[in-house]
Amino acid sequence: SEFKPGFTWGGEFEVPSYRTGGFLDPKGRGMYSGYDQAVALPALQADGKGGQEELFKESNKVFDIGKGAIEMEVNKVNAELGEIGGVFVSKQPSDTDMGAKAPKTILMKGIFYGKVV
């Protein structure tokens, strides 16, 4: 096996939106189904000032795809059983509530286990 303690690898990956287009928020708005705005909001549009601008991102849902990165390092190898274990660090954007909010950066650290066959 190529794996031995100290072996590292990593790379970038795509982070899909937490929800798909069929999801409806609590006000019944979705990307391709549901209402195009919350039921109480038509009055905002009737103000003659384009009052909907402040709620545009809430009402117009999008499917965001972000970029993440991960690094992994093997620290234990059981060649007899073909098992490896180690640690990882992953950085990726959080959910955007279908485009309504700016993503936050999430840093995850943990332990991984794998069987090499």
Phi, psi and omega per residue, in radians:
S1 nan 2.536 3.101
E2 -1.331 -0.297 -3.070
F3 -1.381 2.284 3.019
K4 -2.588 2.759 -3.131
P5 -0.925 2.335 -3.112
G6 1.727 -0.228 3.125
F7 -1.165 2.238 -3.132
T8 -2.163 2.647 3.025
W9 -2.771 2.928 -3.135
G10 3.108 -2.992 3.126
G11 2.879 -3.060 3.135
E12 -1.688 2.739 3.098
F13 -2.604 2.823 3.114
E14 -1.575 2.453 3.134
V15 -1.965 1.850 -3.123
P16 -1.269 2.842 3.081
S17 -1.030 2.556 -3.138
Y18 -1.104 -0.580 -3.121
R19 -2.115 2.678 3.101
T20 -1.683 3.060 -3.084
G21 -1.078 -0.394 -3.134
G22 -1.380 -0.152 -3.120
F23 -1.245 2.368 3.050
L24 -1.917 2.281 3.101
D25 -1.286 3.064 -3.091
P26 -1.024 -0.344 3.121
K27 -1.665 0.133 3.083
G28 1.424 0.278 3.136
R29 -1.666 2.450 3.107
G30 -2.505 3.123 -3.122
M31 -1.322 -0.821 -3.138
Y32 -2.214 0.141 3.050
S33 -2.518 2.910 3.137
G34 1.527 -2.965 -3.139
Y35 -1.296 2.706 3.074
D36 -1.484 -0.207 3.063
Q37 -2.744 2.857 3.102
A38 -1.154 2.583 -3.023
V39 -1.007 -0.613 -3.091
A40 -1.427 -0.059 -3.015
L41 -1.519 -0.270 3.122
P42 -0.945 -0.557 3.116
A43 -1.072 -0.588 3.094
L44 -1.118 -0.656 3.128
Q45 -1.240 -0.479 -3.084
A46 -1.396 0.008 -3.101
D47 -1.343 -0.104 3.106
G48 1.350 0.024 -3.104
K49 -2.029 0.215 -3.116
G50 1.151 0.756 -3.080
G51 -1.027 -0.205 -3.111
Q52 -1.307 -0.298 -3.075
E53 -0.940 -0.733 -3.104
E54 -1.187 -0.341 -3.134
L55 -1.906 0.172 -3.065
F56 -0.961 -0.854 -3.095
K57 -1.178 -0.545 3.113
E58 -1.200 -0.643 -3.049
S59 -1.572 -0.479 -3.082
N60 -1.810 1.621 -3.047
K61 -1.336 2.513 3.093
V62 -2.347 2.709 3.076
F63 -1.744 1.838 -3.102
D64 -1.567 2.502 3.000
I65 -2.179 2.083 -3.133
G66 -1.786 3.141 3.110
K67 -2.024 2.338 3.080
G68 -2.160 2.969 3.103
A69 -2.511 2.549 -3.136
I70 -2.401 2.545 3.009
E71 -2.264 2.384 -3.121
M72 -2.257 2.572 3.098
E73 -2.409 2.237 3.098
V74 -1.365 2.320 3.043
N75 -2.216 -0.107 3.049
K76 -2.485 2.422 3.114
V77 -2.357 2.284 2.998
N78 -2.050 1.587 -3.067
A79 -1.096 -0.594 -3.124
E80 -1.057 -0.718 -3.134
L81 -1.706 -0.101 -3.118
G82 1.233 0.571 -3.090
E83 -1.923 2.517 3.045
I84 -2.287 2.729 3.078
G85 -2.591 2.748 -3.139
G86 -3.106 -2.769 -3.095
V87 -2.157 2.746 3.092
F88 -2.450 2.729 3.002
V89 -2.303 2.228 -3.126
S90 -2.266 2.405 3.119
K91 -2.185 2.236 -3.107
Q92 -2.699 2.803 3.090
P93 -1.346 2.656 3.087
S94 -1.429 -3.115 3.076
D95 -1.144 2.632 3.109
T96 -1.913 0.145 -3.038
D97 0.947 0.828 3.123
M98 1.027 0.743 3.050
G99 1.628 -0.070 -3.079
A100 -1.377 -0.413 -3.072
K101 -2.293 2.702 3.068
A102 -1.288 2.420 3.134
P103 -1.247 2.616 3.014
K104 -1.742 2.787 3.100
T105 -1.571 2.221 -3.141
I106 -1.872 2.257 3.070
L107 -1.998 2.062 -3.127
M108 -2.007 2.399 3.076
K109 -2.247 2.478 -3.129
G110 -2.952 -2.969 -3.113
I111 -2.006 2.437 3.064
F112 -2.137 2.786 3.108
Y113 -2.438 2.484 3.089
G114 -2.623 2.740 3.089
K115 -2.028 2.148 -3.122
V116 -1.625 2.113 -3.130
V117 -2.093 nan nan
